[in-house]
Amino acid sequence: MEERQTASVRKLADSRAELQKFRRFLNNSAVTIKEMSAHTGARTAEAAVGRHVLAIQDTTEINYQSQAGRKHGLGKVGNGTDIGLFAHPVMAIDADDGTCLGLVDVQIWCRTKSKAKNYGNLPIDKKESVRWLRGGQAAERVLVGAAMVTKVGDRENDIFECIASPHEEHAHVLCRAARDRKLYGGAKLFATMDGWPEATHYSIELPGRPGRKARTAVLAVRYGEVELKRPRRCADPTMPPSIRVTAIDVREINPPPGEEPIHWRLLTTHSVADFSKACQVVSWYVMRWNIEQLFRTVKRQGLDIESSAIESGAALERLAMMALIAACRTMQLVLARKPAAAALPARRVFDEDEIAVIGALQPRLQGSTEKQQNPHPAGTLAWGSWTIARLGGWTGYASERPPGPITMRDGLQRFASIVEGWLLTHDSYK
């Protein structure tokens, strides 16, 4: 039973002693998700100062139905029958260079009640969808030092209160429209957007995901300003009767055979004066794929959190929080290999002791030829990322496929063990 209890925790711990610490931590009722979220958010806030940050949020479910007989303290997931919990992180991505700055906020909960019959007429703070509003508010609060914050969400984020609620001066909303909303004056949103002339065609690199291969997509873009009317069912009397936003219609031209064409209808509080700005806003929405990759890293492609046999729901919530933090660190290292991130400091992810260990590992991990050398300046995040990838089994050759989340995860596991051994021989461990 002990082996099964620690199955997925092993990917977060690196020794039997650390496994014991994790188990005590996970079962400690004094440890709260709120405190853990605040701690990791504070570190992200430091990295975000002066930057334009995309605060990307989304929800994932963690399903434990395969072990239902051994679990307690959980709720139902999306299908209404399986047991599990939900996690809703807000992830910070630099809008200019695409690097990951860390987690801003995380909400974790169990769904223990059925949806009320009058659910549609309830105020948003009585609905589960309030997570989107709270995630956006947390982004503004935590990222107060950022030059600009754009809160990015998918179709579930198409909530009038999230769009129309007062925002800080440096904050904006960008979400994908899910509803054919009424506009002020009587027209409908989708028909209005369909009637606009095409402003431009341009290409983007579309990342792959389950069921879709990566490809270059040629897009037709339309854009214009609309005035959304407050929905009849909006239960918040403080919301304005209407709000003006920019709508951007994005449609793929000639997709590959068998592939579903892209069609995004985007809503944003950003002002769009020309097609260049419209394309820039679309590029910000494309970066939403990072949070999907975060979820894959937490689950089967990485930490495999759904295999954990820990029984307590409260402990599983804390495990989910730890897994999100670890997965985000992995994502930071994956994205650090991008050319635009070459000069970022290693302290973005590593502490002083870890940076010292990375330096000490260079002679061991570098080969005798130029192709086998770490090509990045010492002390940069890319330099550290190259090192972790080598520990994870990557050869270091430029001709090899760039290391992904699984390679980085394996490298971080080895690295943590090496750091522990190094600390044993230095005063910093005492």
Secondary structure as GFF3:
##gff-version 3
##sequence-region A 1 430
A	DSSP	alpha_helix	2	5	.	.	.	ID=ss1
A	DSSP	three_ten_helix	9	11	.	.	.	ID=ss2
A	DSSP	alpha_helix	16	26	.	.	.	ID=ss3
A	DSSP	alpha_helix	33	48	.	.	.	ID=ss4
A	DSSP	beta_strand	52	57	.	.	.	ID=ss5
A	DSSP	beta_strand	60	63	.	.	.	ID=ss6
A	DSSP	three_ten_helix	65	70	.	.	.	ID=ss7
A	DSSP	beta_strand	75	76	.	.	.	ID=ss8
A	DSSP	beta_strand	83	94	.	.	.	ID=ss9
A	DSSP	beta_strand	100	109	.	.	.	ID=ss10
A	DSSP	three_ten_helix	119	121	.	.	.	ID=ss11
A	DSSP	three_ten_helix	124	126	.	.	.	ID=ss12
A	DSSP	alpha_helix	130	142	.	.	.	ID=ss13
A	DSSP	beta_strand	148	153	.	.	.	ID=ss14
A	DSSP	three_ten_helix	155	157	.	.	.	ID=ss15
A	DSSP	alpha_helix	160	164	.	.	.	ID=ss16
A	DSSP	beta_strand	171	176	.	.	.	ID=ss17
A	DSSP	alpha_helix	189	194	.	.	.	ID=ss18
A	DSSP	beta_strand	200	206	.	.	.	ID=ss19
A	DSSP	beta_strand	215	229	.	.	.	ID=ss20
A	DSSP	beta_strand	242	253	.	.	.	ID=ss21
A	DSSP	beta_strand	263	268	.	.	.	ID=ss22
A	DSSP	alpha_helix	275	286	.	.	.	ID=ss23
A	DSSP	alpha_helix	289	298	.	.	.	ID=ss24
A	DSSP	three_ten_helix	305	307	.	.	.	ID=ss25
A	DSSP	alpha_helix	313	335	.	.	.	ID=ss26
A	DSSP	three_ten_helix	339	341	.	.	.	ID=ss27
A	DSSP	three_ten_helix	346	348	.	.	.	ID=ss28
A	DSSP	alpha_helix	352	365	.	.	.	ID=ss29
A	DSSP	three_ten_helix	370	372	.	.	.	ID=ss30
A	DSSP	alpha_helix	381	391	.	.	.	ID=ss31
A	DSSP	alpha_helix	405	424	.	.	.	ID=ss32
A	DSSP	three_ten_helix	427	429	.	.	.	ID=ss33
###
